[in-house]
């Protein structure tokens, strides 16, 4: 099985992706995560202005199979939430790296980024869970 892992993104072992744009990061769930969840039917996200800590839950993605907590890969202030996902949660399945971005955060500590995986390391991690 092969999942898309765009090389310009960073990844977490809890299956979030991170796009770094200066001191702002955009966060969503990976292609692997949406594939494992299958049909996403509900997405719950936090409110703009919230302060979020690395490692804390920031929302939930529910599918017909399971519910999965979303885990913050970095600490920061929530700048934007993708409201389109609450109306059309299936975007997480069809466009996980584009239209299904979840939140944008102003990064508190660039050191948080060092713990993230590059695409090759994340692919290897996903493959290790399948076998």
C-alpha positions in Angstrom: 0.0 0.0 0.0 1.4 3.4 -0.9 0.2 6.7 0.7 1.0 10.2 -0.5 3.6 11.9 1.6 4.5 15.3 0.0 8.2 16.0 0.6 7.6 19.7 1.4 5.6 18.7 4.6 6.6 17.4 8.0 4.8 14.6 9.8 4.0 13.2 13.2 3.7 9.6 14.5 0.1 10.5 15.4 -0.6 11.0 11.6 -0.8 14.8 11.3 1.0 16.7 8.6 2.6 20.2 9.1 3.2 22.8 6.4 5.7 25.4 7.6 5.3 29.0 6.3 7.5 31.3 8.3 6.2 31.4 11.9 2.8 30.0 10.8 2.1 26.3 10.4 -0.9 24.6 8.8 -1.9 21.2 10.2 -4.1 18.4 8.8 -4.3 14.6 8.8 -2.2 12.5 6.5 -3.2 10.4 3.6 -2.4 7.3 5.7 -4.7 8.5 8.5 -7.6 9.2 6.2 -7.1 5.8 4.5 -7.1 4.0 7.9 -10.2 5.9 9.1 -12.0 5.3 5.8 -15.2 7.5 5.3 -14.8 10.6 7.5 -18.3 11.7 8.7 -17.5 14.3 11.4 -14.7 16.7 12.3 -14.5 18.7 15.5 -12.0 21.6 15.7 -11.0 24.2 18.3 -11.8 28.0 18.2 -9.7 30.7 16.8 -7.6 32.4 19.5 -7.1 29.2 21.6 -3.6 28.6 22.8 -2.7 25.0 22.0 0.2 23.0 23.5 2.3 20.4 21.7 1.0 17.0 22.5 -2.5 18.1 23.5 -5.6 17.1 21.6 -7.0 19.8 19.4 -10.0 18.0 17.9 -11.6 14.8 16.7 -12.1 13.1 13.4 -14.8 10.5 13.2 -15.5 8.0 10.5 -17.9 5.2 10.1 -15.2 2.9 11.6 -13.7 4.9 14.4 -13.0 8.2 16.1 -9.5 9.5 16.3 -8.1 12.4 18.4 -6.1 15.0 16.7 -2.8 15.8 18.4 -0.9 19.1 18.3 2.5 18.7 16.7 3.6 22.1 17.9 2.6 24.8 20.5 1.0 28.0 19.4 -1.9 30.3 19.0 -4.8 29.2 16.8 -5.1 31.7 13.9 -7.6 29.9 11.6 -9.9 26.9 11.5 -11.1 25.3 8.3 -14.8 25.6 8.7 -15.4 23.9 5.4 -14.5 20.6 7.1 -17.5 20.8 9.5 -19.8 21.2 6.5 -18.0 18.6 4.3 -15.9 16.3 6.5 -15.4 13.9 3.6 -12.8 16.5 2.2 -10.4 14.7 4.7 -10.7 11.7 2.4 -10.6 13.3 -1.0 -8.1 16.1 -0.4 -6.1 15.6 2.8 -3.3 17.9 1.9 -5.3 20.7 0.3 -8.9 21.5 0.9 -8.9 19.5 4.2 -6.3 21.5 6.1 -7.6 21.7 9.6 -6.0 24.6 11.5 -3.4 27.3 11.1 -1.2 28.2 14.2 1.3 30.9 15.0 4.3 28.9 16.2 5.5 29.5 19.8 8.8 27.6 19.5 10.6 26.7 16.3 12.3 23.9 18.4 9.0 22.0 18.2 9.7 21.5 14.5 12.8 19.4 15.1 10.8 16.4 16.5 8.8 16.1 13.2 9.5 13.5 10.6 10.4 14.1 7.0 8.4 12.3 4.3 10.8 9.4 4.0 10.9 8.7 7.7 7.0 9.0 7.9 6.6 6.5 5.0 8.9 4.1 6.8 6.9 4.5 10.0 3.6 3.8 8.2 5.0 0.7 6.5 6.2 -0.6 9.9 2.6 -0.5 11.2 1.2 -2.4 8.3 3.3 -5.5 8.5 
